[in-house]
Amino acid sequence: MNKFYIAVLVGLLSSGCAEYLPISSGALKGVVASIPQQWEGVADDKIVQFETQAGEAYSVNLWVVEVSGFLHVFAGDNRANWVEDIEQNANVRLRAGNEIYELEAQRVSDADVFERFAQAWEAKYGSRPRNENVTETYLYRLQARRA
């Protein structure tokens, strides 16, 4: 059975679908860009690359939605490596196309913001988040870094 999964993975990687797999990597490469006034172009992307910087750079492909002018990334109730990294260092980088945006991640704890996020998530990806308890999940608003 393991050979089957390996064959599927190799097929996906060789067919250009690797960007859809949650495979982690190191530092993102691209051109650092100014934060746009509106995120609509980036928010339209189904998947972005997201880098945390606690110790060594760690990057992963994530889904992203825009709520009230801010991009949001979501780990559900999964305390993923990138979630743990953010708790150590809130400075993150997001890559869309060839542009990299240097941002700060702030955990969302407001139920009203979470509800607007869940509606945007459903509109974009076709279903609401599995766990909608804001105190049990890891939802982050991405904003300009503080000076």
VEXTOR-158483 format. One record per residue (C-alpha): z, y, x; chain; residue number from 1. Coordinates in nm, 4 decimals, padded with zeros to 6 digits, always signed. Each point is the difference from the previous one (the first is absolute). Layout:
! VEXTOR-158483
<voke pz="Z" py="Y" px="X" kette="A" nr="NUM"/>
...
! end
This chain:
! VEXTOR-158483
<voke pz="+00.0000" py="+00.0000" px="+00.0000" kette="A" nr="1"/>
<voke pz="+00.0731" py="+00.2400" px="+00.2865" kette="A" nr="2"/>
<voke pz="-00.3567" py="-00.0456" px="+00.1250" kette="A" nr="3"/>
<voke pz="-00.1243" py="+00.1203" px="-00.3380" kette="A" nr="4"/>
<voke pz="+00.2024" py="+00.3231" px="+00.0194" kette="A" nr="5"/>
<voke pz="-00.1125" py="+00.0602" px="+00.3557" kette="A" nr="6"/>
<voke pz="-00.3626" py="-00.0476" px="-00.1058" kette="A" nr="7"/>
<voke pz="+00.0446" py="+00.2469" px="-00.2872" kette="A" nr="8"/>
<voke pz="+00.1621" py="+00.2551" px="+00.2329" kette="A" nr="9"/>
<voke pz="-00.2799" py="-00.0342" px="+00.2568" kette="A" nr="10"/>
<voke pz="-00.2558" py="+00.0382" px="-00.2799" kette="A" nr="11"/>
<voke pz="+00.1624" py="+00.3177" px="-00.1271" kette="A" nr="12"/>
<voke pz="+00.0268" py="+00.1493" px="+00.3471" kette="A" nr="13"/>
<voke pz="-00.3598" py="-00.0769" px="+00.0887" kette="A" nr="14"/>
<voke pz="-00.1356" py="+00.1284" px="-00.3316" kette="A" nr="15"/>
<voke pz="+00.1460" py="+00.3474" px="+00.0450" kette="A" nr="16"/>
<voke pz="+00.2938" py="-00.0419" px="-00.2392" kette="A" nr="17"/>
<voke pz="+00.2713" py="+00.0339" px="+00.2640" kette="A" nr="18"/>
<voke pz="+00.0947" py="+00.3464" px="-00.1223" kette="A" nr="19"/>
<voke pz="+00.1261" py="-00.1593" px="-00.3218" kette="A" nr="20"/>
<voke pz="+00.2385" py="-00.2346" px="+00.1792" kette="A" nr="21"/>
<voke pz="+00.3582" py="+00.1095" px="+00.0708" kette="A" nr="22"/>
<voke pz="-00.0328" py="-00.0627" px="+00.3722" kette="A" nr="23"/>
<voke pz="+00.2130" py="+00.2165" px="+00.2255" kette="A" nr="24"/>
<voke pz="-00.1235" py="+00.1699" px="+00.3133" kette="A" nr="25"/>
<voke pz="+00.1014" py="+00.2714" px="+00.2469" kette="A" nr="26"/>
<voke pz="-00.0772" py="+00.3700" px="+00.0329" kette="A" nr="27"/>
<voke pz="-00.2756" py="+00.1393" px="-00.2195" kette="A" nr="28"/>
<voke pz="-00.3083" py="+00.1488" px="+00.1626" kette="A" nr="29"/>
<voke pz="-00.1869" py="+00.2974" px="-00.1386" kette="A" nr="30"/>
<voke pz="-00.0022" py="+00.3784" px="-00.0100" kette="A" nr="31"/>
<voke pz="+00.3236" py="+00.1768" px="-00.0945" kette="A" nr="32"/>
<voke pz="-00.0853" py="+00.2309" px="-00.2895" kette="A" nr="33"/>
<voke pz="+00.1791" py="+00.2768" px="-00.1841" kette="A" nr="34"/>
<voke pz="+00.1664" py="-00.1008" px="-00.3233" kette="A" nr="35"/>
<voke pz="-00.2379" py="+00.0840" px="-00.2853" kette="A" nr="36"/>
<voke pz="+00.1065" py="+00.2226" px="-00.2880" kette="A" nr="37"/>
<voke pz="-00.1055" py="-00.2784" px="-00.2382" kette="A" nr="38"/>
<voke pz="+00.0028" py="-00.3728" px="+00.0708" kette="A" nr="39"/>
<voke pz="-00.2653" py="-00.1029" px="-00.2530" kette="A" nr="40"/>
<voke pz="-00.2447" py="-00.1359" px="+00.2602" kette="A" nr="41"/>
<voke pz="+00.2681" py="-00.2072" px="+00.1726" kette="A" nr="42"/>
<voke pz="+00.1678" py="-00.0965" px="-00.3279" kette="A" nr="43"/>
<voke pz="-00.3314" py="-00.1419" px="-00.1221" kette="A" nr="44"/>
<voke pz="+00.0071" py="-00.2597" px="+00.2793" kette="A" nr="45"/>
<voke pz="+00.1277" py="-00.3378" px="-00.1190" kette="A" nr="46"/>
<voke pz="+00.1614" py="-00.0713" px="+00.3369" kette="A" nr="47"/>
<voke pz="+00.1180" py="+00.2196" px="+00.2872" kette="A" nr="48"/>
<voke pz="+00.1402" py="-00.0842" px="+00.3399" kette="A" nr="49"/>
<voke pz="+00.3629" py="+00.0973" px="+00.0453" kette="A" nr="50"/>
<voke pz="+00.1908" py="+00.0251" px="+00.3285" kette="A" nr="51"/>
<voke pz="+00.3733" py="+00.0170" px="+00.0598" kette="A" nr="52"/>
<voke pz="+00.1512" py="+00.1046" px="+00.3307" kette="A" nr="53"/>
<voke pz="+00.3435" py="-00.1545" px="+00.0523" kette="A" nr="54"/>
<voke pz="-00.0339" py="-00.1291" px="+00.3544" kette="A" nr="55"/>
<voke pz="-00.3531" py="-00.1349" px="+00.0391" kette="A" nr="56"/>
<voke pz="-00.2655" py="+00.1209" px="-00.2434" kette="A" nr="57"/>
<voke pz="-00.0440" py="-00.2384" px="-00.2927" kette="A" nr="58"/>
<voke pz="-00.2850" py="+00.0331" px="-00.2490" kette="A" nr="59"/>
<voke pz="-00.0943" py="-00.1810" px="-00.3182" kette="A" nr="60"/>
<voke pz="-00.2523" py="+00.0355" px="-00.2834" kette="A" nr="61"/>
<voke pz="+00.1566" py="+00.1336" px="-00.3212" kette="A" nr="62"/>
<voke pz="-00.0931" py="+00.1112" px="-00.3483" kette="A" nr="63"/>
<voke pz="+00.0581" py="+00.3683" px="-00.0670" kette="A" nr="64"/>
<voke pz="+00.0188" py="+00.2206" px="-00.3095" kette="A" nr="65"/>
<voke pz="+00.0370" py="+00.3727" px="-00.0547" kette="A" nr="66"/>
<voke pz="+00.2765" py="+00.1384" px="-00.2183" kette="A" nr="67"/>
<voke pz="+00.0581" py="+00.3742" px="-00.0471" kette="A" nr="68"/>
<voke pz="-00.2051" py="+00.0901" px="+00.3060" kette="A" nr="69"/>
<voke pz="+00.1677" py="-00.2507" px="+00.2354" kette="A" nr="70"/>
<voke pz="-00.1208" py="-00.3382" px="+00.1206" kette="A" nr="71"/>
<voke pz="+00.2383" py="-00.2901" px="-00.0619" kette="A" nr="72"/>
<voke pz="+00.0225" py="-00.3440" px="+00.1636" kette="A" nr="73"/>
<voke pz="+00.1905" py="-00.2888" px="-00.1535" kette="A" nr="74"/>
<voke pz="+00.1574" py="-00.3195" px="+00.1324" kette="A" nr="75"/>
<voke pz="+00.1464" py="-00.1166" px="-00.3311" kette="A" nr="76"/>
<voke pz="+00.3340" py="-00.1654" px="+00.0615" kette="A" nr="77"/>
<voke pz="-00.1282" py="-00.1439" px="+00.3289" kette="A" nr="78"/>
<voke pz="+00.1899" py="+00.1398" px="+00.2974" kette="A" nr="79"/>
<voke pz="-00.3116" py="-00.0159" px="+00.2169" kette="A" nr="80"/>
<voke pz="-00.0078" py="+00.0833" px="+00.3720" kette="A" nr="81"/>
<voke pz="-00.1477" py="+00.3415" px="-00.0756" kette="A" nr="82"/>
<voke pz="+00.2852" py="+00.0743" px="-00.2426" kette="A" nr="83"/>
<voke pz="+00.2566" py="-00.0838" px="+00.2681" kette="A" nr="84"/>
<voke pz="-00.1891" py="+00.2194" px="+00.2480" kette="A" nr="85"/>
<voke pz="+00.0048" py="+00.2985" px="-00.2391" kette="A" nr="86"/>
<voke pz="+00.3766" py="-00.0261" px="-00.0277" kette="A" nr="87"/>
<voke pz="+00.0172" py="+00.0504" px="+00.3776" kette="A" nr="88"/>
<voke pz="-00.2734" py="+00.2633" px="+00.0241" kette="A" nr="89"/>
<voke pz="-00.1540" py="+00.1705" px="-00.3047" kette="A" nr="90"/>
<voke pz="-00.3012" py="+00.1258" px="+00.2001" kette="A" nr="91"/>
<voke pz="-00.3071" py="-00.2011" px="-00.0995" kette="A" nr="92"/>
<voke pz="-00.3757" py="+00.0214" px="+00.0381" kette="A" nr="93"/>
<voke pz="-00.2646" py="-00.0791" px="-00.2584" kette="A" nr="94"/>
<voke pz="-00.3634" py="-00.0732" px="+00.0797" kette="A" nr="95"/>
<voke pz="-00.2792" py="+00.0433" px="-00.2510" kette="A" nr="96"/>
<voke pz="-00.3528" py="-00.0295" px="+00.1364" kette="A" nr="97"/>
<voke pz="+00.0212" py="+00.1316" px="+00.3563" kette="A" nr="98"/>
<voke pz="+00.2634" py="+00.2633" px="-00.0770" kette="A" nr="99"/>
<voke pz="+00.3697" py="-00.0420" px="+00.0744" kette="A" nr="100"/>
<voke pz="+00.2652" py="+00.2017" px="-00.1825" kette="A" nr="101"/>
<voke pz="+00.3438" py="+00.0418" px="+00.1553" kette="A" nr="102"/>
<voke pz="+00.2560" py="-00.0082" px="-00.2807" kette="A" nr="103"/>
<voke pz="+00.3609" py="-00.0617" px="-00.0887" kette="A" nr="104"/>
<voke pz="+00.1043" py="-00.2739" px="-00.2435" kette="A" nr="105"/>
<voke pz="+00.2763" py="+00.0774" px="-00.2497" kette="A" nr="106"/>
<voke pz="+00.1412" py="-00.2765" px="-00.2204" kette="A" nr="107"/>
<voke pz="-00.0308" py="+00.0727" px="-00.3705" kette="A" nr="108"/>
<voke pz="+00.3162" py="-00.0495" px="-00.2060" kette="A" nr="109"/>
<voke pz="-00.0930" py="+00.1995" px="-00.3122" kette="A" nr="110"/>
<voke pz="-00.0821" py="-00.2201" px="-00.3017" kette="A" nr="111"/>
<voke pz="-00.2371" py="+00.2603" px="-00.1492" kette="A" nr="112"/>
<voke pz="-00.2046" py="+00.0173" px="+00.3203" kette="A" nr="113"/>
<voke pz="-00.0033" py="-00.3799" px="+00.0119" kette="A" nr="114"/>
<voke pz="-00.1333" py="-00.0150" px="-00.3565" kette="A" nr="115"/>
<voke pz="-00.2830" py="+00.2422" px="+00.0849" kette="A" nr="116"/>
<voke pz="-00.0708" py="-00.2137" px="+00.3089" kette="A" nr="117"/>
<voke pz="-00.0072" py="-00.3201" px="-00.2116" kette="A" nr="118"/>
<voke pz="-00.2489" py="+00.1608" px="-00.2410" kette="A" nr="119"/>
<voke pz="-00.2235" py="+00.1117" px="+00.2895" kette="A" nr="120"/>
<voke pz="+00.0282" py="-00.3453" px="+00.1604" kette="A" nr="121"/>
<voke pz="-00.1059" py="-00.1686" px="-00.3239" kette="A" nr="122"/>
<voke pz="-00.2920" py="+00.2417" px="-00.0490" kette="A" nr="123"/>
<voke pz="-00.1261" py="-00.0679" px="+00.3532" kette="A" nr="124"/>
<voke pz="+00.0782" py="-00.3687" px="+00.0545" kette="A" nr="125"/>
<voke pz="+00.0104" py="-00.1399" px="-00.3541" kette="A" nr="126"/>
<voke pz="+00.3645" py="-00.1013" px="-00.0307" kette="A" nr="127"/>
<voke pz="+00.3431" py="+00.1554" px="+00.0210" kette="A" nr="128"/>
<voke pz="+00.2339" py="-00.0797" px="+00.2912" kette="A" nr="129"/>
<voke pz="+00.1842" py="-00.3316" px="-00.0469" kette="A" nr="130"/>
<voke pz="+00.3450" py="+00.1485" px="+00.0555" kette="A" nr="131"/>
<voke pz="+00.0434" py="+00.3479" px="-00.1461" kette="A" nr="132"/>
<voke pz="+00.3653" py="+00.0515" px="+00.0870" kette="A" nr="133"/>
<voke pz="-00.0117" py="+00.3012" px="+00.2339" kette="A" nr="134"/>
<voke pz="+00.3307" py="-00.0975" px="+00.1649" kette="A" nr="135"/>
<voke pz="-00.1294" py="-00.3487" px="+00.0899" kette="A" nr="136"/>
<voke pz="-00.3454" py="+00.0950" px="+00.1253" kette="A" nr="137"/>
<voke pz="-00.1439" py="+00.1895" px="+00.2946" kette="A" nr="138"/>
<voke pz="-00.2236" py="+00.2854" px="-00.1130" kette="A" nr="139"/>
<voke pz="-00.0752" py="+00.2777" px="+00.2491" kette="A" nr="140"/>
<voke pz="-00.1474" py="+00.3443" px="-00.0530" kette="A" nr="141"/>
<voke pz="-00.2077" py="+00.1147" px="+00.2978" kette="A" nr="142"/>
<voke pz="+00.0355" py="+00.3677" px="+00.0816" kette="A" nr="143"/>
<voke pz="-00.0546" py="+00.2436" px="+00.2850" kette="A" nr="144"/>
<voke pz="+00.2332" py="-00.0523" px="+00.2919" kette="A" nr="145"/>
<voke pz="+00.2829" py="+00.2447" px="+00.0382" kette="A" nr="146"/>
<voke pz="-00.0298" py="+00.2231" px="+00.3029" kette="A" nr="147"/>
! end
